[in-house]
Amino acid sequence: MIGSSILSISNLSLMFGGLKALDSVDIDMKKGEVLCIIGPNGAGKTTLFNCITGFLRPTSGNIVYDGGTELTGKKPYQIAGCGIYRSFQNLALFNQLSVLENMLIGGLKRKDLSYGILDAMLATPTFKSVEARLRQEALEILRFTGIVEKSGRKAGELSYGERKLLELARGLITKPKLFLLDEPAAGLNPTEKAELVTVIRRIREQEINVVLIEHDMRFVSDIANWIVVLDYGKKLAEGLPDDVKKNRAVIEAYLGT
């Protein structure tokens, strides 16, 4: 169900020297949405993600999360601690480790699954209890994303589509409230894209809010509740998928005739 705002971006601008990478961008994302950000290369999509997650500091404007938490100026680790997970265009898996080991590493920063160095060195009951719980959660999430049978394989041995699903799974084990996905369908074949659509729909059903950058309009139309179009750092249009695809300005700037 669509509800109150989970992410409010107001008058956001970012200057790189004399270049305005973002120009007075306003976005209001509601809880329960899958929001898709589209636009031509260089439109400012990934720059926007970098501002939301603290990798870049905007020149002006505000980013407010979940009704009151100001993200502007926070460090990436502080923003991650708010329940925001972000994937990157390039996969960053530990290819020589197993799928399950990648998942366990992803859960190490969870505050509810912490233990001390001494616990690990001595294999205390606390350590064993936390490790058992984390392992169980990891397997459940791998089952949720459809790759649990690959848990013992090295990540580098997976197909590209399976590695994409593993990256999603590793994000889910952090228990995010807001999931930012940068071109999750890039490089996937039609079957793999259909699998990814199914997983993202399941993620939304878990009351996790999803923002994604994507170029494939068929994929976007299958998954998005709302679309924002950027062009040269400005918000060109926004709306429902069918309305955006018919927008004359969007067609001229991005979709083509």
C-alpha positions as CSV (number, residue, x, y, z in Angstrom):
1,M,0.0,0.0,0.0
2,I,1.3,3.5,-0.9
3,G,1.7,5.6,2.2
4,S,3.6,8.6,3.6
5,S,7.0,9.7,2.3
6,I,10.0,7.5,2.7
7,L,12.4,9.8,0.8
8,S,11.9,13.6,0.2
9,I,14.4,15.4,-2.0
10,S,14.0,19.1,-2.2
11,N,15.7,21.6,-4.5
12,L,18.8,19.4,-4.8
13,S,21.7,20.8,-6.8
14,L,25.3,19.8,-7.3
15,M,28.1,21.8,-9.0
16,F,31.3,20.3,-10.4
17,G,33.2,23.4,-11.1
18,G,31.1,25.3,-13.6
19,L,29.0,22.2,-14.5
20,K,25.6,21.7,-12.8
21,A,25.3,18.0,-12.4
22,L,22.0,18.3,-10.6
23,D,19.8,21.3,-11.0
24,S,17.0,21.9,-8.4
25,V,15.7,18.3,-8.3
26,D,12.6,17.6,-6.3
27,I,11.4,14.0,-5.7
28,D,8.9,12.7,-3.1
29,M,8.9,8.9,-2.8
30,K,6.0,7.3,-1.0
31,K,6.3,4.2,1.2
32,G,5.4,1.1,-0.7
33,E,6.5,2.4,-4.1
34,V,9.0,1.1,-6.6
35,L,10.4,4.3,-8.0
36,C,12.4,4.2,-11.2
37,I,14.8,7.0,-12.3
38,I,15.5,7.1,-16.0
39,G,17.2,9.4,-18.5
40,P,20.0,9.5,-21.0
41,N,23.6,8.9,-20.1
42,G,25.0,11.9,-18.2
43,A,21.5,12.9,-17.0
44,G,22.6,12.8,-13.3
45,K,21.0,9.5,-12.2
46,T,24.0,7.9,-10.5
47,T,25.1,11.4,-9.2
48,L,21.7,11.5,-7.5
49,F,22.3,8.1,-5.9
50,N,25.7,9.3,-4.7
51,C,24.1,12.3,-3.0
52,I,21.5,10.2,-1.3
53,T,24.1,7.8,0.0
54,G,26.7,10.4,1.1
55,F,29.4,9.7,-1.5
56,L,28.8,13.2,-2.8
57,R,27.7,16.3,-0.9
58,P,25.2,18.4,-2.7
59,T,25.8,22.1,-3.2
60,S,22.3,23.0,-2.0
61,G,19.0,21.3,-1.2
62,N,17.9,18.7,1.3
63,I,17.4,15.0,1.5
64,V,15.0,13.8,4.2
65,Y,14.5,10.1,5.0
66,D,11.5,8.5,6.6
67,G,9.7,11.7,7.6
68,G,12.5,13.4,9.6
69,T,16.0,12.1,9.2
70,E,18.2,14.6,7.4
71,L,20.7,12.7,5.2
72,T,22.4,15.8,3.7
73,G,26.0,16.0,5.1
74,K,26.0,12.5,6.7
75,K,28.8,10.0,5.9
76,P,28.0,6.9,3.9
77,Y,28.3,4.6,6.9
78,Q,25.8,6.8,8.9
79,I,23.3,6.7,6.0
80,A,23.7,2.9,5.7
81,G,23.0,2.7,9.5
82,C,19.6,4.4,8.8
83,G,18.6,1.3,6.9
84,I,19.6,2.3,3.4
85,Y,21.3,-0.1,1.1
86,R,22.8,0.8,-2.3
87,S,24.1,-1.4,-5.1
88,F,26.5,-0.3,-7.7
89,Q,26.7,-0.8,-11.5
90,N,29.7,-3.0,-11.1
91,L,29.4,-6.2,-9.1
92,A,31.5,-6.2,-5.9
93,L,31.3,-9.8,-4.7
94,F,34.0,-11.8,-3.1
95,N,34.4,-14.2,-6.1
96,Q,36.8,-16.7,-4.3
97,L,34.4,-17.1,-1.4
98,S,31.3,-19.2,-1.4
99,V,27.8,-17.7,-1.9
100,L,27.0,-18.4,1.7
101,E,30.2,-16.7,2.9
102,N,29.4,-13.6,0.8
103,M,26.1,-13.5,2.6
104,L,27.6,-13.9,6.1
105,I,30.0,-11.0,5.4
106,G,27.0,-8.9,4.3
107,G,25.4,-9.4,7.7
108,L,28.5,-8.5,9.8
109,K,27.4,-4.9,10.2
110,R,24.0,-5.7,11.7
111,K,23.8,-4.3,15.2
112,D,21.5,-7.1,16.3
113,L,24.1,-9.7,15.2
114,S,27.2,-8.3,16.8
115,Y,29.9,-10.0,18.9
116,G,33.4,-9.0,20.1
117,I,36.8,-10.0,18.9
118,L,37.3,-12.1,22.0
119,D,34.0,-13.9,21.3
120,A,35.3,-14.9,17.9
121,M,38.7,-15.9,19.1
122,L,37.4,-18.1,21.9
123,A,34.3,-19.3,20.0
124,T,32.1,-18.3,22.9
125,P,28.4,-19.3,23.1
126,T,27.5,-15.7,22.0
127,F,29.7,-16.1,18.9
128,K,28.1,-19.5,18.1
129,S,24.6,-18.3,18.6
130,V,25.1,-15.2,16.4
131,E,26.8,-17.2,13.7
132,A,24.0,-19.9,13.7
133,R,21.3,-17.2,13.4
134,L,23.1,-15.3,10.7
135,R,23.7,-18.5,8.7
136,Q,20.0,-19.5,9.0
137,E,18.9,-16.0,7.8
138,A,21.3,-16.1,4.9
139,L,20.0,-19.4,3.7
140,E,16.4,-18.1,4.0
141,I,17.2,-15.1,1.9
142,L,19.0,-17.2,-0.7
143,R,15.9,-19.3,-0.9
144,F,13.8,-16.2,-1.3
145,T,16.0,-15.0,-4.2
146,G,16.0,-18.5,-5.8
147,I,19.7,-19.4,-5.5
148,V,19.9,-21.3,-2.3
149,E,21.1,-24.4,-4.1
150,K,24.2,-22.4,-5.1
151,S,25.1,-21.6,-1.5
152,G,28.2,-23.8,-1.5
153,R,29.5,-22.6,-4.8
154,K,32.1,-19.9,-5.2
155,A,30.5,-16.6,-6.2
156,G,32.8,-16.4,-9.2
157,E,31.4,-19.6,-10.6
158,L,27.9,-18.3,-10.8
159,S,26.3,-17.0,-14.0
160,Y,26.1,-13.3,-14.4
161,G,22.4,-13.3,-13.6
162,E,22.9,-15.4,-10.5
163,R,25.6,-13.0,-9.3
164,K,23.1,-10.2,-9.7
165,L,20.7,-12.1,-7.5
166,L,23.4,-12.8,-5.0
167,E,24.1,-9.0,-4.8
168,L,20.4,-8.5,-4.1
169,A,20.4,-11.2,-1.4
170,R,23.5,-9.7,0.3
171,G,21.7,-6.4,0.4
172,L,18.6,-8.0,2.0
173,I,20.6,-9.5,4.8
174,T,21.4,-6.0,6.0
175,K,17.6,-5.6,6.6
176,P,17.2,-2.3,4.6
177,K,14.2,-0.1,4.6
178,L,15.2,1.6,1.4
179,F,17.0,-0.4,-1.4
180,L,18.8,1.7,-4.1
181,L,19.6,-0.4,-7.2
182,D,21.9,1.1,-9.9
183,E,21.0,-0.6,-13.2
184,P,20.2,-4.0,-11.8
185,A,19.0,-5.4,-15.1
186,A,22.1,-4.4,-17.1
187,G,23.7,-7.3,-19.0
188,L,20.8,-9.7,-18.3
189,N,19.0,-11.7,-20.9
190,P,15.2,-11.6,-21.1
191,T,14.8,-14.7,-18.8
192,E,17.1,-13.3,-16.2
193,K,15.3,-10.0,-16.3
194,A,12.0,-11.7,-15.7
195,E,13.5,-13.5,-12.7
196,L,14.8,-10.2,-11.4
197,V,11.3,-8.6,-11.8
198,T,9.8,-11.4,-9.7
199,V,12.4,-10.9,-6.9
200,I,12.0,-7.1,-6.8
201,R,8.2,-7.6,-6.5
202,R,8.8,-10.0,-3.6
203,I,11.1,-7.4,-2.0
204,R,8.4,-4.8,-2.2
205,E,5.9,-7.2,-0.6
206,Q,8.3,-7.4,2.3
207,E,7.6,-3.6,2.9
208,I,11.1,-2.7,1.6
209,N,11.0,0.5,-0.6
210,V,12.9,0.2,-3.9
211,V,14.5,2.9,-6.0
212,L,16.2,1.8,-9.2
213,I,18.1,3.4,-12.1
214,E,17.4,1.6,-15.3
215,H,17.5,2.0,-19.1
216,D,15.2,-0.9,-20.3
217,M,11.7,0.7,-20.5
218,R,10.0,-2.7,-20.8
219,F,11.7,-3.8,-17.5
220,V,10.8,-0.4,-15.9
221,S,7.2,-0.7,-17.0
222,D,6.9,-4.2,-15.5
223,I,8.2,-3.1,-12.0
224,A,7.8,0.7,-11.4
225,N,4.9,2.4,-9.7
226,W,6.3,5.8,-10.4
227,I,9.0,7.1,-12.8
228,V,11.2,10.2,-12.6
229,V,13.0,11.3,-15.8
230,L,16.2,13.3,-15.5
231,D,17.9,15.2,-18.4
232,Y,21.0,17.3,-18.0
233,G,20.6,17.2,-14.2
234,K,17.0,18.5,-14.2
235,K,13.8,16.7,-13.6
236,L,12.2,16.6,-17.0
237,A,9.0,14.7,-16.1
238,E,7.5,12.2,-13.6
239,G,4.4,10.1,-13.5
240,L,3.0,6.6,-14.0
241,P,4.9,4.5,-16.6
242,D,2.2,4.7,-19.3
243,D,2.0,8.5,-18.9
244,V,5.8,9.0,-19.0
245,K,6.1,6.9,-22.2
246,K,3.6,9.2,-23.9
247,N,5.2,12.4,-22.7
248,R,6.5,14.4,-25.7
249,A,9.5,15.9,-23.9
250,V,10.6,12.5,-22.7
251,I,10.2,11.0,-26.1
252,E,12.4,13.7,-27.7
253,A,15.0,13.6,-25.0
254,Y,15.3,10.0,-24.2
255,L,12.9,7.4,-25.7
256,G,13.0,8.4,-29.3
257,T,10.2,8.0,-31.8
